[in-house]
């Protein structure tokens, strides 16, 4: 891939794909392939581009999951972005939605997503400030005593 062909947004979507593939591989579900850049035709006939998608079956029931990725570093996600994603989910039907971003969400976006069951996640490489208020180092000091018994007698 040429340097000019690198797209940070696609790289972020593939990062999300890798994370969710790893999470699903650790679950007790039939093998599931997490896909990138999937097009799904909604009930309206409109085609919806899904950044990351997977489906799995449990007890004969198929469950589908769509992830919308926004590689924004400067602002929190607004309610409008969540509503757009919600409209696609409704049009597709019978699908769960996860929205991932790097920064966070505005309060209206959180309220809307919570009401309609859209999972909001912040997905990014950890930074030093993520450790604030958390245990960073555990130090354990052990002392060992050794005994070398060469002869033992017992009296009765």
N, C-alpha and C positions, 0 to 999 in steps of 0.2 A: 504494500500500500504506500503510495507516495505521500510525502508530508502534507501536500495540499489537499489530499483526500481525507485526512483525519477530521472527524467531526466530534467535538466534545459532547454534544447532546446524544449522539449514537453511542459513544463510549459509556456515558452515564446509563443509558438504557441497558447496555450489555452488562454493566456492573450490577444493576438490579436483577437482570436475568440470572447471572452467576450466583448471586446471594440467595435468591429464591430456589434455584435448582439445588443448591447445597442444603438449604433448609428442608426441602421436600425429600431429598435423598436420605435424610436422617429419620424420616417419619415411617410408620408402618402402613404405607399406602402402596398400592400397585405401582410399579415404576411409572413415573410421570415425566414427560419431556416438557421443559419450560421453553417456550418459543419467543423469538424476538420479531417485532414488526409484522404482526398478523392482521389481515383484513377480514372483517366479519360483516356480512350483509345483515342489516337490521330488518325488522318487520316492515319498516317504511320503504324498504328497497334501497336505502342509502348504505353506502359502504363506510364502515368505521375502521380506522387504523388504530390498532391496539399495540402499545409499545412492548409489553410483555404479557404473555398469555399461557395458561395451562388449563388442562381439565383432567379430572380423575374420577374414578368410579368407586363407590362404596356401597355394598349391599344392592347392587344393580341400579343405583342412582348416579347419574353423571352430574358432577359439580364443575362449574366453569369459573375461572378467575381472570379478570383483566386488570392490568396495572398501567396507570398513566404516570409517566416520569417527567418531571420538570427540573432541568439542570440550572436552577436559578441560584446565584450566590448573593444577590444584593437585596432581594425583597421577599417578604412572606407571601405565600400563595393567597390570592383573593377568592372570595366566594364565587366570582364569575367563572374561574377555572374549574371549581368543583361542580358548579351547575352544568357546565359544558360536558364534563365527564359523566355526570349523572344522566344527562339526556341521552348520551350514547348507550349507557347501561340499560336504561329503560327501553330504548329502541331495540337493542339486541335481545333483551329479556332473559330471565333465568341465568343471571350471571352476577357474581360478587365483584366488587370493585375495591382496589387498593390504589391510593394515590401516594407517590413518593416524591420527595423534593429534598434539597440540601439545606434549606434555611429554616423553614417553619411555616405556620399558617396564621392568617388573620382570624380574629375571634368569630366573625360571621361565617367564615369557611368551616371552622371547627364545629360551630353550632349546626350548620346545614348538613355537613357530613355525618355528624353524630345522629341526627334525626333520621337520615335516610340510609344509615348502615354502611357508609363508605369508610373504610379503614384509612386513616392518615398516618403516614410514616415519614420520619426524617432519615434519609439514607445518605451517608457521606463517610469519608475517611475520618477517623477520629483525630481530634486536635488536643493539644495539651490542656486546654481549659476544660475538656470533658472530665478530667480527673479531679477537678476542684471539689473538695468535700468528700472525696472517696479515698479509701485505703489504696495506697500505691505500692507500698513495700511491706512485706511481712518478714520479720527477722526472727529466726528460731535459734536459740543457743542450746546445744546438747552437751552433756558431760557423760562420759562412759567410764565406768569402773570395771576393771577386769580382775578376775580371781583365777589363780592357778593352783588348784588343790591337787597335790601329788599323792597324798596318802590319807586315807580316812579309816578310822577304827570305830567300831560301835561296841558299846558295852551294854550288857543286858543284866 
